[in-house]
């Protein structure tokens, strides 16, 4: 049985039985590849914030 979900990042519908998907939020899915790109960006933001905090201290 297919499980169609909409990627919250690229907004495309896909079958999560056929493509790797990650649960990004309650009942919200994204392609694993899209989520990977997102978490990389989030990681960078986190790094920037830490750098800023160190600068302030
Ligand atoms: Zn996607």
PDB file of the backbone (N, CA, C, O) and the ligand in Angstrom, with CONECT records:
HET     ZN  A 101       1
ATOM      1  N   UNK A   1       0.843  -1.210   0.000  1.00  0.00           N
ATOM      2  CA  UNK A   1       0.000   0.000   0.000  1.00  0.00           C
ATOM      3  C   UNK A   1       0.873   1.253   0.000  1.00  0.00           C
ATOM      4  O   UNK A   1       1.807   1.376   0.793  1.00  0.00           O
ATOM      5  N   UNK A   2       0.558   2.160  -0.886  1.00  0.00           N
ATOM      6  CA  UNK A   2       1.344   3.390  -0.986  1.00  0.00           C
ATOM      7  C   UNK A   2       0.978   4.355   0.140  1.00  0.00           C
ATOM      8  O   UNK A   2      -0.171   4.425   0.577  1.00  0.00           O
ATOM      9  N   UNK A   3       1.963   5.078   0.585  1.00  0.00           N
ATOM     10  CA  UNK A   3       1.743   6.092   1.613  1.00  0.00           C
ATOM     11  C   UNK A   3       2.167   7.447   1.059  1.00  0.00           C
ATOM     12  O   UNK A   3       3.314   7.869   1.205  1.00  0.00           O
ATOM     13  N   UNK A   4       1.208   8.115   0.420  1.00  0.00           N
ATOM     14  CA  UNK A   4       1.556   9.403  -0.173  1.00  0.00           C
ATOM     15  C   UNK A   4       1.589  10.486   0.885  1.00  0.00           C
ATOM     16  O   UNK A   4       0.675  10.627   1.697  1.00  0.00           O
ATOM     17  N   UNK A   5       2.659  11.236   0.849  1.00  0.00           N
ATOM     18  CA  UNK A   5       2.823  12.350   1.767  1.00  0.00           C
ATOM     19  C   UNK A   5       3.354  13.539   0.963  1.00  0.00           C
ATOM     20  O   UNK A   5       3.886  13.369  -0.134  1.00  0.00           O
ATOM     21  N   UNK A   6       3.204  14.728   1.513  1.00  0.00           N
ATOM     22  CA  UNK A   6       3.737  15.912   0.839  1.00  0.00           C
ATOM     23  C   UNK A   6       4.994  16.352   1.563  1.00  0.00           C
ATOM     24  O   UNK A   6       5.001  16.530   2.781  1.00  0.00           O
ATOM     25  N   UNK A   7       6.034  16.521   0.806  1.00  0.00           N
ATOM     26  CA  UNK A   7       7.285  17.004   1.380  1.00  0.00           C
ATOM     27  C   UNK A   7       7.074  18.435   1.863  1.00  0.00           C
ATOM     28  O   UNK A   7       6.629  19.287   1.095  1.00  0.00           O
ATOM     29  N   UNK A   8       7.383  18.701   3.107  1.00  0.00           N
ATOM     30  CA  UNK A   8       7.162  20.045   3.660  1.00  0.00           C
ATOM     31  C   UNK A   8       8.175  21.043   3.124  1.00  0.00           C
ATOM     32  O   UNK A   8       8.001  22.252   3.277  1.00  0.00           O
ATOM     33  N   UNK A   9       9.218  20.549   2.503  1.00  0.00           N
ATOM     34  CA  UNK A   9      10.281  21.446   2.039  1.00  0.00           C
ATOM     35  C   UNK A   9      10.117  21.806   0.564  1.00  0.00           C
ATOM     36  O   UNK A   9      10.089  22.984   0.208  1.00  0.00           O
ATOM     37  N   UNK A  10      10.008  20.781  -0.296  1.00  0.00           N
ATOM     38  CA  UNK A  10       9.859  21.081  -1.730  1.00  0.00           C
ATOM     39  C   UNK A  10       8.407  21.030  -2.174  1.00  0.00           C
ATOM     40  O   UNK A  10       8.105  21.332  -3.329  1.00  0.00           O
ATOM     41  N   UNK A  11       7.491  20.649  -1.268  1.00  0.00           N
ATOM     42  CA  UNK A  11       6.042  20.644  -1.506  1.00  0.00           C
ATOM     43  C   UNK A  11       5.595  19.621  -2.543  1.00  0.00           C
ATOM     44  O   UNK A  11       4.471  19.701  -3.037  1.00  0.00           O
ATOM     45  N   UNK A  12       6.454  18.660  -2.882  1.00  0.00           N
ATOM     46  CA  UNK A  12       6.075  17.646  -3.850  1.00  0.00           C
ATOM     47  C   UNK A  12       5.497  16.437  -3.123  1.00  0.00           C
ATOM     48  O   UNK A  12       5.952  16.061  -2.043  1.00  0.00           O
ATOM     49  N   UNK A  13       4.474  15.832  -3.750  1.00  0.00           N
ATOM     50  CA  UNK A  13       3.909  14.612  -3.182  1.00  0.00           C
ATOM     51  C   UNK A  13       4.768  13.432  -3.594  1.00  0.00           C
ATOM     52  O   UNK A  13       5.226  13.345  -4.734  1.00  0.00           O
ATOM     53  N   UNK A  14       4.976  12.544  -2.671  1.00  0.00           N
ATOM     54  CA  UNK A  14       5.747  11.345  -2.989  1.00  0.00           C
ATOM     55  C   UNK A  14       5.272  10.199  -2.126  1.00  0.00           C
ATOM     56  O   UNK A  14       4.580  10.387  -1.126  1.00  0.00           O
ATOM     57  N   UNK A  15       5.661   9.008  -2.541  1.00  0.00           N
ATOM     58  CA  UNK A  15       5.273   7.801  -1.823  1.00  0.00           C
ATOM     59  C   UNK A  15       6.409   7.446  -0.857  1.00  0.00           C
ATOM     60  O   UNK A  15       7.513   7.103  -1.278  1.00  0.00           O
ATOM     61  N   UNK A  16       6.124   7.532   0.411  1.00  0.00           N
ATOM     62  CA  UNK A  16       7.211   7.295   1.371  1.00  0.00           C
ATOM     63  C   UNK A  16       7.607   5.824   1.494  1.00  0.00           C
ATOM     64  O   UNK A  16       8.550   5.486   2.210  1.00  0.00           O
ATOM     65  N   UNK A  17       6.876   4.947   0.788  1.00  0.00           N
ATOM     66  CA  UNK A  17       7.321   3.553   0.693  1.00  0.00           C
ATOM     67  C   UNK A  17       8.429   3.404  -0.352  1.00  0.00           C
ATOM     68  O   UNK A  17       9.221   2.463  -0.303  1.00  0.00           O
ATOM     69  N   UNK A  18       8.471   4.350  -1.300  1.00  0.00           N
ATOM     70  CA  UNK A  18       9.419   4.255  -2.413  1.00  0.00           C
ATOM     71  C   UNK A  18      10.618   5.170  -2.240  1.00  0.00           C
ATOM     72  O   UNK A  18      11.715   4.863  -2.708  1.00  0.00           O
ATOM     73  N   UNK A  19      10.408   6.298  -1.564  1.00  0.00           N
ATOM     74  CA  UNK A  19      11.507   7.241  -1.383  1.00  0.00           C
ATOM     75  C   UNK A  19      11.792   7.384   0.102  1.00  0.00           C
ATOM     76  O   UNK A  19      10.864   7.349   0.909  1.00  0.00           O
ATOM     77  N   UNK A  20      13.039   7.544   0.478  1.00  0.00           N
ATOM     78  CA  UNK A  20      13.346   7.730   1.896  1.00  0.00           C
ATOM     79  C   UNK A  20      12.716   9.028   2.408  1.00  0.00           C
ATOM     80  O   UNK A  20      12.877  10.094   1.815  1.00  0.00           O
ATOM     81  N   UNK A  21      11.999   8.907   3.518  1.00  0.00           N
ATOM     82  CA  UNK A  21      11.327  10.072   4.085  1.00  0.00           C
ATOM     83  C   UNK A  21      11.703  10.209   5.549  1.00  0.00           C
ATOM     84  O   UNK A  21      12.041   9.231   6.215  1.00  0.00           O
ATOM     85  N   UNK A  22      11.640  11.410   6.026  1.00  0.00           N
ATOM     86  CA  UNK A  22      11.873  11.636   7.448  1.00  0.00           C
ATOM     87  C   UNK A  22      10.693  12.408   8.012  1.00  0.00           C
ATOM     88  O   UNK A  22      10.092  13.234   7.326  1.00  0.00           O
ATOM     89  N   UNK A  23      10.372  12.135   9.249  1.00  0.00           N
ATOM     90  CA  UNK A  23       9.299  12.835   9.929  1.00  0.00           C
ATOM     91  C   UNK A  23       9.911  14.108  10.510  1.00  0.00           C
ATOM     92  O   UNK A  23      10.707  14.054  11.447  1.00  0.00           O
ATOM     93  N   UNK A  24       9.531  15.246   9.946  1.00  0.00           N
ATOM     94  CA  UNK A  24      10.134  16.499  10.394  1.00  0.00           C
ATOM     95  C   UNK A  24       9.348  17.135  11.531  1.00  0.00           C
ATOM     96  O   UNK A  24       9.883  17.920  12.314  1.00  0.00           O
ATOM     97  N   UNK A  25       8.068  16.782  11.606  1.00  0.00           N
ATOM     98  CA  UNK A  25       7.209  17.344  12.633  1.00  0.00           C
ATOM     99  C   UNK A  25       6.070  16.360  12.818  1.00  0.00           C
ATOM    100  O   UNK A  25       6.018  15.374  12.083  1.00  0.00           O
ATOM    101  N   UNK A  26       5.176  16.561  13.729  1.00  0.00           N
ATOM    102  CA  UNK A  26       4.074  15.642  13.913  1.00  0.00           C
ATOM    103  C   UNK A  26       3.263  15.539  12.632  1.00  0.00           C
ATOM    104  O   UNK A  26       2.682  16.525  12.179  1.00  0.00           O
ATOM    105  N   UNK A  27       3.222  14.351  12.050  1.00  0.00           N
ATOM    106  CA  UNK A  27       2.480  14.063  10.832  1.00  0.00           C
ATOM    107  C   UNK A  27       2.954  14.842   9.617  1.00  0.00           C
ATOM    108  O   UNK A  27       2.209  14.983   8.647  1.00  0.00           O
ATOM    109  N   UNK A  28       4.170  15.347   9.651  1.00  0.00           N
ATOM    110  CA  UNK A  28       4.708  16.062   8.487  1.00  0.00           C
ATOM    111  C   UNK A  28       5.989  15.391   8.030  1.00  0.00           C
ATOM    112  O   UNK A  28       6.900  15.141   8.820  1.00  0.00           O
ATOM    113  N   UNK A  29       6.038  15.107   6.747  1.00  0.00           N
ATOM    114  CA  UNK A  29       7.181  14.392   6.188  1.00  0.00           C
ATOM    115  C   UNK A  29       7.945  15.256   5.202  1.00  0.00           C
ATOM    116  O   UNK A  29       7.426  16.230   4.656  1.00  0.00           O
ATOM    117  N   UNK A  30       9.176  14.873   4.996  1.00  0.00           N
ATOM    118  CA  UNK A  30       9.991  15.500   3.965  1.00  0.00           C
ATOM    119  C   UNK A  30      10.861  14.418   3.348  1.00  0.00           C
ATOM    120  O   UNK A  30      11.130  13.392   3.972  1.00  0.00           O
ATOM    121  N   UNK A  31      11.304  14.659   2.100  1.00  0.00           N
ATOM    122  CA  UNK A  31      12.282  13.750   1.518  1.00  0.00           C
ATOM    123  C   UNK A  31      13.498  13.747   2.437  1.00  0.00           C
ATOM    124  O   UNK A  31      13.860  14.775   3.010  1.00  0.00           O
ATOM    125  N   UNK A  32      14.115  12.597   2.568  1.00  0.00           N
ATOM    126  CA  UNK A  32      15.330  12.523   3.386  1.00  0.00           C
ATOM    127  C   UNK A  32      16.374  13.491   2.847  1.00  0.00           C
ATOM    128  O   UNK A  32      17.099  14.123   3.616  1.00  0.00           O
ATOM    129  N   UNK A  33      16.450  13.606   1.501  1.00  0.00           N
ATOM    130  CA  UNK A  33      17.439  14.499   0.888  1.00  0.00           C
ATOM    131  C   UNK A  33      17.121  15.966   1.188  1.00  0.00           C
ATOM    132  O   UNK A  33      18.030  16.755   1.446  1.00  0.00           O
ATOM    133  N   UNK A  34      15.837  16.335   1.154  1.00  0.00           N
ATOM    134  CA  UNK A  34      15.449  17.715   1.457  1.00  0.00           C
ATOM    135  C   UNK A  34      15.719  18.019   2.922  1.00  0.00           C
ATOM    136  O   UNK A  34      16.240  19.085   3.247  1.00  0.00           O
ATOM    137  N   UNK A  35      15.376  17.105   3.797  1.00  0.00           N
ATOM    138  CA  UNK A  35      15.579  17.296   5.228  1.00  0.00           C
ATOM    139  C   UNK A  35      17.066  17.373   5.553  1.00  0.00           C
ATOM    140  O   UNK A  35      17.482  18.106   6.450  1.00  0.00           O
ATOM    141  N   UNK A  36      17.859  16.608   4.811  1.00  0.00           N
ATOM    142  CA  UNK A  36      19.306  16.650   5.006  1.00  0.00           C
ATOM    143  C   UNK A  36      19.849  18.031   4.707  1.00  0.00           C
ATOM    144  O   UNK A  36      20.695  18.553   5.433  1.00  0.00           O
ATOM    145  N   UNK A  37      19.345  18.625   3.614  1.00  0.00           N
ATOM    146  CA  UNK A  37      19.774  19.960   3.234  1.00  0.00           C
ATOM    147  C   UNK A  37      19.345  20.962   4.298  1.00  0.00           C
ATOM    148  O   UNK A  37      20.074  21.901   4.617  1.00  0.00           O
ATOM    149  N   UNK A  38      18.145  20.745   4.841  1.00  0.00           N
ATOM    150  CA  UNK A  38      17.619  21.653   5.851  1.00  0.00           C
ATOM    151  C   UNK A  38      18.443  21.571   7.133  1.00  0.00           C
ATOM    152  O   UNK A  38      18.815  22.599   7.700  1.00  0.00           O
ATOM    153  N   UNK A  39      18.721  20.385   7.579  1.00  0.00           N
ATOM    154  CA  UNK A  39      19.443  20.248   8.842  1.00  0.00           C
ATOM    155  C   UNK A  39      20.859  20.807   8.716  1.00  0.00           C
ATOM    156  O   UNK A  39      21.437  21.284   9.693  1.00  0.00           O
ATOM    157  N   UNK A  40      21.411  20.745   7.502  1.00  0.00           N
ATOM    158  CA  UNK A  40      22.731  21.334   7.280  1.00  0.00           C
ATOM    159  C   UNK A  40      22.663  22.843   7.489  1.00  0.00           C
ATOM    160  O   UNK A  40      23.548  23.451   8.091  1.00  0.00           O
ATOM    161  N   UNK A  41      21.583  23.426   6.970  1.00  0.00           N
ATOM    162  CA  UNK A  41      21.395  24.865   7.098  1.00  0.00           C
ATOM    163  C   UNK A  41      21.168  25.237   8.571  1.00  0.00           C
ATOM    164  O   UNK A  41      21.701  26.231   9.064  1.00  0.00           O
ATOM    165  N   UNK A  42      20.374  24.423   9.251  1.00  0.00           N
ATOM    166  CA  UNK A  42      20.112  24.662  10.667  1.00  0.00           C
ATOM    167  C   UNK A  42      21.392  24.532  11.476  1.00  0.00           C
ATOM    168  O   UNK A  42      21.620  25.287  12.420  1.00  0.00           O
ATOM    169  N   UNK A  43      22.226  23.568  11.099  1.00  0.00           N
ATOM    170  CA  UNK A  43      23.490  23.365  11.791  1.00  0.00           C
ATOM    171  C   UNK A  43      24.374  24.597  11.629  1.00  0.00           C
ATOM    172  O   UNK A  43      25.074  25.004  12.557  1.00  0.00           O
ATOM    173  N   UNK A  44      24.329  25.176  10.445  1.00  0.00           N
ATOM    174  CA  UNK A  44      25.132  26.373  10.177  1.00  0.00           C
ATOM    175  C   UNK A  44      24.627  27.544  11.022  1.00  0.00           C
ATOM    176  O   UNK A  44      25.416  28.296  11.594  1.00  0.00           O
ATOM    177  N   UNK A  45      23.310  27.687  11.091  1.00  0.00           N
ATOM    178  CA  UNK A  45      22.732  28.757  11.903  1.00  0.00           C
ATOM    179  C   UNK A  45      23.133  28.593  13.363  1.00  0.00           C
ATOM    180  O   UNK A  45      23.454  29.565  14.047  1.00  0.00           O
ATOM    181  N   UNK A  46      23.110  27.371  13.818  1.00  0.00           N
ATOM    182  CA  UNK A  46      23.492  27.069  15.198  1.00  0.00           C
ATOM    183  C   UNK A  46      24.955  27.449  15.442  1.00  0.00           C
ATOM    184  O   UNK A  46      25.304  27.998  16.487  1.00  0.00           O
ATOM    185  N   UNK A  47      25.791  27.146  14.463  1.00  0.00           N
ATOM    186  CA  UNK A  47      27.211  27.472  14.548  1.00  0.00           C
ATOM    187  C   UNK A  47      27.404  28.991  14.608  1.00  0.00           C
ATOM    188  O   UNK A  47      28.197  29.501  15.399  1.00  0.00           O
ATOM    189  N   UNK A  48      26.661  29.694  13.756  1.00  0.00           N
ATOM    190  CA  UNK A  48      26.756  31.148  13.709  1.00  0.00           C
ATOM    191  C   UNK A  48      26.347  31.760  15.043  1.00  0.00           C
ATOM    192  O   UNK A  48      26.966  32.709  15.525  1.00  0.00           O
ATOM    193  N   UNK A  49      25.288  31.197  15.630  1.00  0.00           N
ATOM    194  CA  UNK A  49      24.790  31.733  16.889  1.00  0.00           C
ATOM    195  C   UNK A  49      25.820  31.498  18.010  1.00  0.00           C
ATOM    196  O   UNK A  49      26.053  32.359  18.858  1.00  0.00           O
ATOM    197  N   UNK A  50      26.410  30.331  17.980  1.00  0.00           N
ATOM    198  CA  UNK A  50      27.425  30.035  18.989  1.00  0.00           C
ATOM    199  C   UNK A  50      28.618  30.972  18.853  1.00  0.00           C
ATOM    200  O   UNK A  50      29.168  31.445  19.847  1.00  0.00           O
ATOM    201  N   UNK A  51      29.010  31.233  17.607  1.00  0.00           N
ATOM    202  CA  UNK A  51      30.124  32.124  17.345  1.00  0.00           C
ATOM    203  C   UNK A  51      29.800  33.519  17.870  1.00  0.00           C
ATOM    204  O   UNK A  51      30.654  34.189  18.449  1.00  0.00           O
ATOM    205  N   UNK A  52      28.561  33.946  17.662  1.00  0.00           N
ATOM    206  CA  UNK A  52      28.119  35.258  18.122  1.00  0.00           C
ATOM    207  C   UNK A  52      28.136  35.335  19.643  1.00  0.00           C
ATOM    208  O   UNK A  52      28.578  36.326  20.225  1.00  0.00           O
ATOM    209  N   UNK A  53      27.650  34.277  20.272  1.00  0.00           N
ATOM    210  CA  UNK A  53      27.630  34.237  21.737  1.00  0.00           C
ATOM    211  C   UNK A  53      29.044  34.310  22.310  1.00  0.00           C
ATOM    212  O   UNK A  53      29.296  34.984  23.309  1.00  0.00           O
ATOM    213  N   UNK A  54      29.940  33.613  21.664  1.00  0.00           N
ATOM    214  CA  UNK A  54      31.339  33.632  22.118  1.00  0.00           C
ATOM    215  C   UNK A  54      31.906  35.042  21.975  1.00  0.00           C
ATOM    216  O   UNK A  54      32.683  35.497  22.815  1.00  0.00           O
ATOM    217  N   UNK A  55      31.516  35.722  20.912  1.00  0.00           N
ATOM    218  CA  UNK A  55      32.006  37.069  20.633  1.00  0.00           C
ATOM    219  C   UNK A  55      31.511  38.031  21.720  1.00  0.00           C
ATOM    220  O   UNK A  55      32.256  38.894  22.185  1.00  0.00           O
ATOM    221  N   UNK A  56      30.241  37.868  22.118  1.00  0.00           N
ATOM    222  CA  UNK A  56      29.642  38.747  23.131  1.00  0.00           C
ATOM    223  C   UNK A  56      30.336  38.519  24.491  1.00  0.00           C
ATOM    224  O   UNK A  56      30.618  39.474  25.214  1.00  0.00           O
ATOM    225  N   UNK A  57      30.600  37.282  24.819  1.00  0.00           N
ATOM    226  CA  UNK A  57      31.252  36.949  26.085  1.00  0.00           C
ATOM    227  C   UNK A  57      32.706  37.391  25.984  1.00  0.00           C
ATOM    228  O   UNK A  57      33.471  37.218  26.933  1.00  0.00           O
TER     229      UNK A  57
HETATM  230 ZN    ZN A 101      11.334  17.209  -0.964  1.00  0.00          ZN
END
